[in-house]
């Protein structure tokens, strides 16, 4: 089996697993405890925070450890909305955000906040003029992801940050960075980002661990109340083993990003070329997308049929976001990009990881040809019904 679902989750590196296991066995004390074991755990936590901060070129005090990007996104959006509601109750995002952002904004709408959902173009990129026009005096927060988790569309964050701060310097910019870190350069200062979310299991770290960068001076209403951990941003006993393991995975991902980008780009381009040659398949991503995501539609075919057929050929792919893949509705992202229901209901996502080589792309392309030859009568018959 060749695993092509790294956008959903990545296999943890062996050295990351070893580190986490060692910490769990040797340093299980509560890092807030005053005894010797607690102090040792506290020092490990402090060092992990420093490593994470160095990878993002920020200060350790700006790193808030969380359980993952879903919590980080909720903390950023709801925390900012509630803390700064005296400034206004207007939020801006896009119609193609990850469910942990999109549904968070829907919840706030139900509680009285006004949310503007910006449109995107045919490649899934936000219109900068629309963004500029949408920002108002009462806009508290703009939340736009770095890389779209379905299509791989890359947001022009430097331009977005410039526009946000020019139109309203008090408006905060939140970036869901989950699909970008380790694949593309991250430049929080150049983006003028105030908040930035990550999840460790997207860059070969442990599941259940993430972080939120909170720029110095930005305050958030704590979603989890209780103790004073994480500088009051998030109550709860810290996951020392998870934090240390995440920091190792984060350092390795940041160091290996240039080489990985080059190799993934080569493999991605091979897959794009091959898919263009297969009748019945229609690409939704392009060479301008992130290097690790290739997305296509097979109109007339339920995506789960393609997924299972490819699995029989030894290829593991996915449909849309892993958080939404079991839902039968058309992809919200594809619909926002202007695709019709047939395309939005038949999307397949291929996502690359560290272990992939060019020869794997050839194997996947061959599997796609076999599967499409087998399923083409079904696709053509359903297409005629449309």
C-alpha positions in Angstrom: 0.0 0.0 0.0 1.2 3.5 -0.8 -0.3 6.2 1.5 -1.4 9.3 -0.4 -3.4 11.0 2.4 -0.8 13.2 4.2 -3.1 16.2 4.2 -5.4 14.3 6.6 -2.5 13.0 8.8 1.1 12.1 8.5 2.9 9.1 10.0 5.0 10.2 13.0 8.7 10.0 12.5 10.5 7.2 14.4 12.7 9.7 16.3 9.5 11.6 17.3 7.9 8.5 18.6 11.0 7.5 20.5 11.2 11.0 22.1 7.6 11.0 23.2 7.9 7.5 24.6 11.0 8.4 26.6 9.5 11.5 28.0 6.3 9.7 29.0 8.3 7.1 30.9 10.9 9.3 32.5 9.3 12.8 32.9 5.6 12.1 33.8 5.4 14.7 36.6 3.2 17.7 36.4 5.3 20.6 35.1 3.6 23.0 37.6 4.7 20.9 40.6 7.4 22.4 42.9 9.3 19.2 43.5 12.4 18.1 41.6 10.5 15.9 39.1 8.0 18.7 38.4 10.9 21.2 37.8 12.5 18.8 35.4 9.3 18.4 33.4 8.9 22.2 33.5 12.4 22.7 32.0 11.5 20.3 29.2 8.3 22.2 28.5 10.2 25.5 28.4 12.8 24.1 26.0 10.0 22.7 23.7 8.4 26.1 23.6 11.7 27.7 22.6 12.3 25.2 19.8 8.8 25.8 18.4 9.3 29.6 18.6 12.6 29.4 16.8 11.0 27.4 14.0 8.5 30.3 13.5 11.1 33.1 14.3 8.9 34.4 17.2 9.3 34.7 20.9 8.7 31.7 23.2 6.2 33.8 25.2 4.1 34.0 22.0 3.6 30.2 21.8 0.4 28.8 23.3 0.4 24.9 23.4 -2.9 23.3 22.5 -4.4 20.0 21.6 -4.3 20.7 17.8 -5.4 23.2 15.2 -9.1 22.8 15.8 -8.6 24.1 19.3 -6.1 26.7 18.1 -8.6 28.0 15.5 -11.4 28.1 17.9 -9.2 29.8 20.5 -8.1 32.4 18.0 -11.5 33.2 16.5 -13.8 33.0 19.5 -11.1 34.3 21.9 -10.5 37.4 19.7 -14.2 37.9 19.1 -15.1 37.9 22.7 -12.1 39.8 24.0 -12.6 42.7 21.5 -16.3 42.8 21.1 -16.3 46.4 22.3 -14.5 47.3 19.0 -17.2 45.7 17.0 -18.8 42.3 16.0 -17.7 41.9 12.4 -15.5 39.0 11.2 -14.2 38.3 7.7 -13.2 34.9 6.4 -13.7 32.9 3.2 -16.2 30.3 2.0 -13.4 27.8 1.6 -11.9 27.6 5.1 -11.4 24.4 7.0 -14.5 23.3 9.0 -12.8 24.3 12.3 -12.8 27.9 11.1 -16.0 27.9 9.0 -18.2 26.3 11.7 -16.6 28.4 14.4 -17.7 31.5 12.4 -21.2 30.0 12.0 -21.5 29.6 15.7 -20.5 33.2 16.3 -23.1 34.3 13.7 -25.8 32.5 15.8 -24.6 34.4 18.8 -25.0 37.8 17.1 -21.7 38.4 15.3 -21.7 39.4 11.6 -19.5 37.3 9.4 -18.5 38.2 5.8 -17.6 35.1 3.7 -15.3 36.3 0.9 -15.6 34.6 -2.5 -12.7 33.0 -4.2 -11.7 32.7 -7.9 -11.6 29.5 -10.0 -8.4 28.4 -8.3 -9.6 29.0 -4.8 -7.7 32.2 -4.1 -9.5 35.2 -2.4 -10.1 38.4 -4.3 -7.9 41.1 -2.7 -10.2 43.9 -3.8 -13.2 42.2 -2.2 -11.1 41.8 1.0 -10.2 45.5 1.0 -13.9 46.5 0.5 -15.1 44.2 3.2 -12.9 45.6 6.0 -14.7 48.1 8.2 -14.1 50.1 11.4 -15.9 47.4 13.4 -14.0 44.5 11.8 -12.3 42.7 14.7 -10.8 39.7 12.9 -9.8 38.4 9.4 -9.2 34.7 9.3 -7.7 33.3 6.1 -5.8 30.0 5.7 -2.3 29.7 4.2 -3.0 26.6 2.1 -6.4 25.2 1.3 -6.7 21.7 2.7 -8.7 20.4 -0.3 -7.4 22.1 -3.3 -3.9 23.3 -2.2 -4.7 26.9 -3.2 -2.1 29.3 -1.7 -3.3 32.6 -0.2 -1.2 35.7 -0.9 -0.7 36.4 2.8 1.8 39.2 2.5 -0.7 41.2 0.4 -3.6 40.1 2.7 -1.7 41.3 5.8 -0.8 44.6 4.1 -4.4 45.3 3.1 -5.8 44.4 6.5 -3.5 46.7 8.4 -3.8 49.5 5.9 -7.6 49.4 6.1 -7.8 49.0 9.9 -4.7 48.7 12.0 -6.7 47.3 14.9 -8.1 44.4 12.9 -6.4 41.1 13.8 -5.2 38.7 11.2 -5.5 35.0 11.9 -3.8 32.4 9.7 -4.7 28.7 9.7 -1.2 27.4 8.9 -1.9 23.7 9.1 -1.3 22.7 5.5 1.5 25.2 4.8 4.1 24.6 7.5 6.9 22.3 6.4 5.9 22.6 2.8 6.1 26.3 2.1 8.1 29.1 3.8 6.4 30.7 6.8 6.9 34.4 7.3 4.7 35.6 10.1 6.3 39.1 10.3 6.0 39.7 6.6 2.4 38.5 6.7 1.6 40.9 9.7 -0.1 37.9 11.3 -1.4 38.3 14.8 -2.5 34.7 15.3 -1.3 31.5 13.6 -2.5 27.9 14.1 -0.6 24.6 13.7 -1.3 20.9 14.3 1.6 18.6 14.9 0.2 15.5 13.2 0.3 17.4 9.8 4.2 17.5 9.9 5.0 14.0 11.2 4.5 14.9 14.9 2.1 13.4 17.5 -1.6 13.5 17.2 -3.4 15.6 19.8 -0.8 18.3 20.0 -0.7 21.8 18.4 0.0 25.4 19.0 -1.3 28.9 18.5 1.0 31.8 17.9 -0.3 34.9 19.7 1.5 38.0 18.8 2.8 40.0 21.8 0.2 42.5 22.9 -2.8 40.5 21.5 -5.2 39.4 24.2 -7.7 36.5 23.9 -10.7 35.6 26.0 -9.8 32.1 27.3 -12.0 29.4 25.9 -10.8 26.9 28.6 -10.9 28.4 32.0 -9.4 27.0 35.2 -5.7 27.2 36.0 -3.1 29.8 34.9 -1.2 27.5 32.4 -0.1 28.9 29.0 0.0 32.5 30.4 -3.7 32.3 31.2 -4.7 31.5 27.6 -5.4 27.8 28.1 -6.1 26.1 31.4 -5.1 22.4 31.9 -2.1 20.3 32.8 0.4 20.6 29.9 1.2 17.7 27.7 5.0 17.6 28.2 5.7 14.6 26.1 3.5 15.8 23.3 5.1 19.3 23.4 8.7 17.9 23.2 7.8 15.5 20.4 6.0 18.3 18.5 9.0 20.6 18.9 11.3 17.9 17.4 9.0 17.3 14.5 8.6 21.0 14.0 12.4 21.6 13.9 12.9 18.8 11.5 10.1 20.0 9.2 11.4 23.5 9.2 15.0 22.4 8.4 13.9 20.0 5.7 11.3 22.3 4.0 13.4 23.5 1.0 14.4 20.0 0.0 10.9 18.6 0.5 9.4 21.4 -1.5 11.6 20.6 -4.5 10.9 16.9 -4.4 7.2 17.3 -3.8 7.0 19.8 -6.7 8.6 17.3 -9.0 6.2 14.5 -8.0 3.2 16.9 -8.1 4.0 18.0 -11.6 4.4 14.4 -12.8 0.9 13.6 -11.3 -0.7 16.6 -12.9 0.8 15.7 -16.3 -0.4 12.1 -16.0 -3.9 13.0 -14.8 -4.4 15.4 -17.7 -3.9 12.4 -20.1 -6.7 10.2 -18.5 -10.1 10.6 -20.1 -12.9 11.4 -17.6 -10.7 13.0 -15.0 -10.7 16.8 -14.6 -8.1 18.6 -12.5 -9.0 21.2 -9.9 -5.5 22.0 -8.7 -2.6 23.2 -10.8 1.1 24.0 -10.8 0.3 27.2 -8.8 -1.1 25.1 -5.9 0.9 23.9 -2.9 3.4 21.1 -3.8 1.8 18.4 -1.7 -1.8 18.4 -2.9 -3.3 17.3 -6.2 -7.1 17.4 -6.6 -9.3 16.1 -9.4 -12.9 15.3 -10.1 -14.4 12.3 -11.8 -17.9 13.5 -12.8 -20.5 10.8 -12.9 -18.8 8.7 -10.2 -19.2 8.7 -6.5 -15.8 9.5 -5.0 -15.9 6.6 -2.5 -16.1 4.2 -5.5 -12.9 5.7 -6.8 -11.3 5.6 -3.4 -12.1 1.9 -2.9 -11.1 1.0 -6.5 -7.7 2.6 -6.0 -7.3 0.9 -2.7 -7.6 -2.4 -4.5 -4.7 -1.3 -6.6 -2.6 -0.5 -3.5 -3.2 3.3 -3.4 -4.7 5.1 -0.5 -6.3 8.4 -1.4 -9.1 10.5 0.1 -12.1 12.7 -0.9 -12.4 16.1 0.7 -11.2 17.2 4.2 -10.8 14.3 6.6 -13.2 16.2 8.9 -15.9 16.1 6.2 -15.0 13.0 4.1 -17.9 10.9 5.5 -20.5 13.6 4.6 -22.3 13.0 1.3 -22.8 16.6 0.4 -20.9 18.2 -2.5 -17.6 19.9 -1.5 -18.3 23.4 -0.2 -14.8 24.4 -1.4 -15.4 23.3 -5.0 -18.8 24.9 -5.1 -17.2 28.2 -3.9 -14.7 27.9 -6.8 -17.6 27.8 -9.3 -17.6 24.1 -10.0 -21.0 22.4 -10.7 -22.6 19.8 -8.5 -21.2 16.9 -10.6 -17.6 18.1 -10.1 -18.2 19.1 -6.5 -19.6 15.7 -5.6 -16.8 13.6 -7.2 -13.6 15.1 -5.9 -10.5 13.0 -5.1 -7.5 14.4 -3.1 -4.0 13.1 -3.4 -1.6 14.4 -0.8 2.1 13.8 -0.7 4.5 13.1 2.2 8.2 12.7 3.0 8.5 9.1 1.8 7.2 9.7 -1.8 9.5 9.3 -4.7 8.9 10.0 -8.5 8.4 6.3 -9.1 5.5 6.3 -6.8 3.8 8.9 -9.0 4.2 6.5 -11.9 2.6 3.7 -9.9 -0.3 5.9 -8.9 -0.8 7.1 -12.5 -0.9 3.4 -13.7 -3.4 2.6 -11.0 -5.6 5.5 -12.1 -5.6 4.3 -15.7 -6.6 0.8 -14.7 -9.4 2.0 -12.4 -10.7 4.6 -14.9 -10.8 2.0 -17.7 -12.8 -0.3 -15.4 -15.2 2.5 -14.2 -15.5 4.5 -17.4 -18.8 2.8 -18.5 -20.3 3.8 -15.2 -19.0 7.4 -15.5 -20.3 7.7 -19.1 -23.7 6.3 -18.2 -24.1 8.7 -15.2 -22.8 11.5 -17.3 -25.6 10.9 -19.9 -28.2 11.1 -17.1 -26.9 14.5 -16.1 
